[in-house]
Each structure stands twice: as C-alpha cells, then as structure tokens.
Amino acid sequence: MAETKMGIQGWLIGAGSAEFQRFCVEAKPAVIKILDFHTAPRSALERIREAAPRSFIVYRHVSHSHNADPYRDPVAEADRWYDAIRPALLERRGLFDAFETLNEVVPGDLEAAKRYVAFEERVCQRAAADGFRVVVCCFPTGTPEIHLFDFFRSWRPPANAILGPHEYAWHGDPTWGWHMRRYEKWAPPGVPVFIGETGNEPSGWVGKMGADAFIRLLADYDAFLLQDPRVIGAAIFVYNDAFAVHWAPYAVFPHAEEALRRYLSSRQIRYPSRAPAPTPAPSPSPSQPQPREVAMCEKRVVIAQALNLRDGPGTDFRVLRVMRRGEAVMVIARGPEPWVMVVHGPSGQAGWCHSGYLGKAG
C-alpha cells in the first residue's frame, strides 16, 4: 500500500472550523497545523489530540508571527517575542508538538542572516527550557537566496529546532522544481524538516485546475518527501478560508475536501517518530566543568586531555573526532549551553564541543 506524509492546516475558529475539526479527527493526517491555536476552543484541541495521537501538531500564532524585527537586536527581540507567546504555550502544553516562530522572513544578505539565526537560536533556547520544540526558518517559496545557501547549510540549529520552509508548485512554469525541493539546497544536514505550507502558486489552485488535478500535483511532491527520512510532513495551505479575507483560491474546503480524503484514505499514513520533548539541561555537578563565556570568532585551546568534536550540540550526537590538549579551535557559533560550534585548527573540521573544556589561547 502506498504511503503519505501529506497533512493539512486551518483554523478552528471562523467559517469552516467545525468541518476542519471533523477532518482532522477522521482523516488523522501525518501533520496538522492549527492557525491561531491560542484562540481555538480547548475542547476542539483536546478532541483532535485524543483522536489523532500520532499526528504531529504545529501551532502558529498568525498575527504574532509577524511581530518582531530580528535584525535590530536579535536576542532582546527574541526574549520579547517569546515572553508574549509563552503563557499560551504553557497553558496548552501537551496539545501540540511544536510551535512556529516568525513567518516568511527573508534575510537579504549575510549580516541579516546572522542576526536572523541569532533570533531563532534564542527562541529555541528559551523554548527548550520550557520543554518545547520550535519550527524555525519558515521561509516563503523560492527563498532563501542562492548566495545564502552555504551559510544556512553550515548553520547548526539547537537540538529542539525543526526547519519549516514553505514550498509551492508554480503552476504552468516548468521551473517550479526550483520552488519545491529547494530546502535540499540550503537546509543544514540532519535537522528535521516540516514543510509549513504547500499547495499551488501563484494565487492558489481554485479556478486554475480541478480538485483531482490539485491532489495529483501534491501527490508528486508527497512521493519525493517520502524518500527523505528527515521530513516530518507537509501541511497543505489551507483547509478553510475562515474569515473570507483572500484565501478562498487556496481553500481545500469545500471544493477539494473529498479528493483529499480519498487520497489519504487510500494510503498508509507515515507518522513521524514521537521523540520526547527537550528538557532543560541539568545543573552541572561540582565535578563537571562550568560553561564558559566565549565570543564569536574567538580563538580557544582544548584544556582537556581529550575532547570530543560532535556533529550536534549534545552528547547524543555522533563523535566526528577526538581533539587533544593544546589544540586550537575557532568558535563560530553558540548553541544551547554549554555547547559551542568550533572549527578544529589542525584538521579544519567543524563541529560542536563543550565550552567548559576550552581555555583562552596564549
């Protein structure tokens, strides 16, 4: 039997909200994205969570996802932004699996990209302390720009981060493949991916193709996603045009709901693995080294007899090599304490290590 990672998103308030709730409960798609989760009736959220315990549920606060300037003062903006959303996250803990940060931010140059990831890292750090996963890099279709691919590929997000790009087919344009599967070109290796929006551009699908043709378009993309184990799933935008604003040309309900139901019911749903949510790091015991304050692009030396260089910020990540006492490293990024990303001087290899085992260079 064929499989699927396709999912849906929509509102549990406004027009079509009852139908969206019923669709989630009955279809139980791989991923469900709930827009303005904090305003949805708790009973609806609980019913979906109970009926679809294996679905990966993502929360987006629609207006707040545009309410920050990550380029001005990334850490302060991240703290302000997270403090505003935190009460809703804590109050509805257990009813979602991850929440999204800023929607469709487009860094234009390298300096802007560095500030943007500093914002995302800080939100992840705050969220990890509360036990939440975070969907970051919710880039619009066709971004980031090519000149930033290498920067984002070399970035190592915090362990609780999930990448959330939007990827739409560009109907009638033979180069639409540049819009879908773009994440392959920039996504840091090994980081989970949630396709936060998918569908048809420009201006939706209604009036451009029939419902069955629309689902076939997405089926081709679904077949590709099934081959990539890091992809959690893809959320079709959008189930319901809840407020009759301008999303009707994208809406699955009512025109394509039956076609989507048939598609999902004819396939085995590939649910993502449900790893435990991150927990705050325990305080180090007296025998463990304390994290050290390190600056970006600062040279340090290994002060332990042997120090593991890992492919992620944590002891669960693979050891790339063992660095020796006195060897120089260059700090290139900070992760969740006590982890820093470094370039190992003797080998030129990049990876993560515990900052407590790094001393000042002579």
Residue pairs with C-beta under 8 A, 6 or more apart in sequence:
1 267
1 268
2 266
2 267
2 268
3 226
3 267
3 268
3 269
3 270
4 30
4 222
4 226
4 263
4 264
4 267
4 268
4 269
4 270
5 30
5 31
5 222
5 225
5 226
5 231
5 232
5 233
5 234
5 269
5 270
6 29
6 30
6 218
6 219
6 222
6 233
6 234
6 236
6 263
6 264
7 29
7 30
7 31
7 32
7 33
7 55
7 56
7 233
7 234
7 235
7 236
8 20
8 23
8 24
8 27
8 29
8 31
8 32
8 33
8 235
8 236
8 239
8 252
8 260
9 32
9 33
9 34
9 35
9 58
9 60
9 197
9 235
9 236
9 237
9 238
9 239
10 16
10 17
10 20
10 33
10 34
10 35
10 238
10 239
10 240
10 242
10 253
11 17
11 20
11 34
11 35
11 36
11 40
11 239
11 240
11 242
11 243
12 20
12 21
12 34
12 36
12 37
12 40
12 41
12 44
12 45
13 36
13 39
13 40
13 41
13 242
14 240
14 242
14 243
15 240
15 241
15 242
15 243
15 244
16 239
16 240
16 241
16 242
16 251
16 253
17 44
17 240
17 242
19 239
19 240
19 253
19 254
19 257
20 239
20 240
20 253
21 44
21 47
21 48
23 239
23 253
23 257
23 261
24 32
24 48
24 51
24 52
24 55
25 47
25 48
25 51
25 52
26 51
26 261
27 260
27 261
27 264
27 265
28 51
28 52
28 54
28 55
28 269
29 52
29 55
29 233
29 264
29 269
30 55
30 56
30 232
30 233
30 269
30 270
30 271
30 272
31 55
31 56
31 57
31 58
31 194
31 232
31 233
31 234
31 235
31 272
32 48
32 52
32 55
32 56
32 57
32 58
32 235
33 57
33 58
33 59
33 60
33 196
33 235
34 40
34 45
34 48
34 57
34 58
34 59
34 60
34 96
35 60
35 62
35 238
35 242
36 60
36 61
36 62
36 63
37 45
37 59
37 60
37 61
37 88
37 92
37 95
37 96
37 99
38 59
38 61
38 85
38 88
38 92
42 92
42 95
45 92
45 95
45 96
46 95
48 55
48 57
49 57
49 94
49 95
54 269
54 271
54 274
55 271
56 97
56 98
56 194
56 232
56 233
56 271
56 272
56 274
57 95
57 96
57 97
57 98
58 96
58 97
58 98
58 99
58 100
58 135
58 164
58 194
58 196
58 235
59 89
59 92
59 96
59 98
59 99
59 100
60 99
60 100
60 103
60 196
61 85
61 88
61 99
61 100
62 103
64 81
64 84
64 85
65 100
65 101
65 102
65 103
65 138
66 102
66 103
67 81
67 84
68 77
68 78
68 80
68 81
68 102
68 119
69 77
70 77
70 78
70 102
70 105
70 115
70 116
70 118
70 119
70 120
71 107
71 112
71 115
71 116
74 115
74 116
74 118
74 119
74 122
75 118
75 119
75 122
77 119
78 118
78 119
78 120
78 122
78 123
78 126
79 122
79 126
81 101
81 102
81 119
81 123
82 122
82 123
82 126
82 127
85 99
86 126
86 130
89 99
89 127
89 130
89 132
90 130
93 131
97 133
97 274
97 277
98 132
98 133
98 134
98 135
98 162
98 194
99 127
99 132
99 133
99 134
99 135
100 134
100 135
100 138
100 164
100 196
101 119
101 120
101 123
101 134
101 135
101 136
101 138
102 119
102 138
103 138
104 138
104 139
104 140
104 166
105 116
105 138
105 139
106 139
106 140
106 143
106 144
106 145
107 113
107 115
107 116
107 144
107 148
108 145
109 148
110 147
110 148
110 151
113 144
113 148
113 151
113 152
114 151
117 152
117 155
117 157
120 134
120 136
120 137
120 157
120 161
121 157
121 158
121 334
121 335
123 134
123 136
124 134
124 136
124 157
124 158
124 160
124 161
124 336
125 158
125 336
125 337
127 133
127 134
127 160
128 158
128 159
128 160
128 278
128 279
128 280
128 336
129 280
131 277
131 278
131 279
131 280
132 160
132 277
132 278
133 160
133 161
133 162
133 277
133 278
134 158
134 160
134 161
134 162
135 161
135 162
135 163
135 164
135 194
135 196
136 157
136 161
136 162
136 163
136 164
137 152
137 163
137 164
137 165
138 164
138 165
138 166
138 196
139 165
139 166
140 166
141 166
141 167
141 168
141 170
141 179
141 182
141 201
142 178
142 179
142 182
143 182
144 152
144 186
146 185
148 186
149 185
149 186
152 186
152 187
152 188
153 186
153 187
153 188
153 189
154 188
154 350
155 188
155 333
156 188
156 312
156 313
156 333
156 335
156 341
156 352
157 163
157 188
157 191
158 313
158 335
158 336
159 278
159 312
159 313
159 314
159 335
159 336
160 277
160 278
161 191
162 191
162 192
162 193
162 194
162 232
163 183
163 187
163 188
163 191
163 192
163 193
163 194
164 193
164 194
164 195
164 196
165 182
165 183
165 187
165 193
165 195
165 196
166 195
166 196
166 197
166 198
166 237
167 179
167 180
167 181
167 182
167 183
167 195
167 197
167 198
167 221
167 234
168 179
168 180
168 197
168 198
168 199
168 200
168 201
169 176
169 179
169 180
169 198
169 199
169 200
169 201
169 217
169 218
169 221
170 176
170 179
170 201
170 202
171 200
171 201
171 202
171 205
171 208
171 209
171 217
179 201
180 198
180 221
180 224
181 224
183 193
183 195
187 193
190 230
190 311
190 312
191 230
192 230
192 231
192 232
192 272
193 228
193 230
193 231
193 232
194 231
194 232
194 233
194 234
194 235
195 225
195 231
195 233
195 234
195 235
196 235
197 235
197 236
197 237
198 218
198 221
198 234
198 235
198 236
198 237
199 205
199 218
199 236
199 237
199 238
199 250
200 208
200 209
200 214
200 217
200 250
203 249
204 247
204 248
204 249
204 250
204 251
205 214
205 217
205 249
205 250
205 256
206 248
206 249
206 250
206 251
206 255
207 249
209 217
211 255
211 256
211 258
211 259
212 259
214 256
214 259
215 256
215 259
215 260
215 263
218 234
218 236
219 263
221 234
222 234
225 231
225 233
225 234
226 270
232 272
233 270
233 272
236 252
236 260
237 247
237 250
238 247
238 250
238 251
238 252
239 251
239 252
239 253
239 257
240 251
240 252
240 253
241 247
241 248
241 250
241 251
252 260
281 336
281 337
281 338
284 290
284 291
284 338
284 356
288 356
289 338
289 354
289 356
289 357
290 338
290 356
291 337
291 338
291 354
291 355
291 356
292 338
292 355
292 356
292 358
294 300
294 331
294 334
294 340
294 355
294 358
295 331
296 331
296 332
296 333
296 334
297 330
297 331
297 332
298 330
298 331
299 328
299 329
299 330
299 331
299 361
300 328
300 329
300 330
300 331
300 342
300 358
300 359
300 360
300 361
301 326
301 327
301 328
301 329
301 358
301 359
301 360
301 361
301 362
302 323
302 324
302 325
302 326
302 327
302 329
302 357
302 358
302 359
303 325
303 357
303 358
303 359
304 325
304 357
305 324
305 325
306 322
306 323
306 324
306 325
307 322
307 323
307 324
307 353
307 354
307 357
307 358
308 319
308 321
308 322
308 323
308 353
309 319
309 320
309 321
309 322
309 323
309 342
309 344
309 349
309 351
309 352
309 353
310 317
310 318
310 319
310 320
310 351
310 352
310 353
311 317
311 318
311 320
311 351
311 352
312 318
312 352
313 335
313 336
313 339
313 341
313 352
314 339
314 352
317 352
320 349
320 351
321 344
321 347
321 349
321 351
323 329
323 344
323 353
327 344
327 345
327 346
328 345
328 346
328 361
329 342
329 343
329 344
329 345
329 353
329 358
330 342
330 343
330 345
331 340
331 341
331 342
331 358
332 341
332 342
332 343
332 350
333 340
333 341
334 340
334 341
335 341
335 352
337 355
338 354
338 355
338 356
339 352
339 353
339 354
339 355
340 352
340 353
340 355
340 358
341 350
341 351
341 352
342 350
342 351
342 352
342 353
342 358
343 349
343 350
344 350
344 351
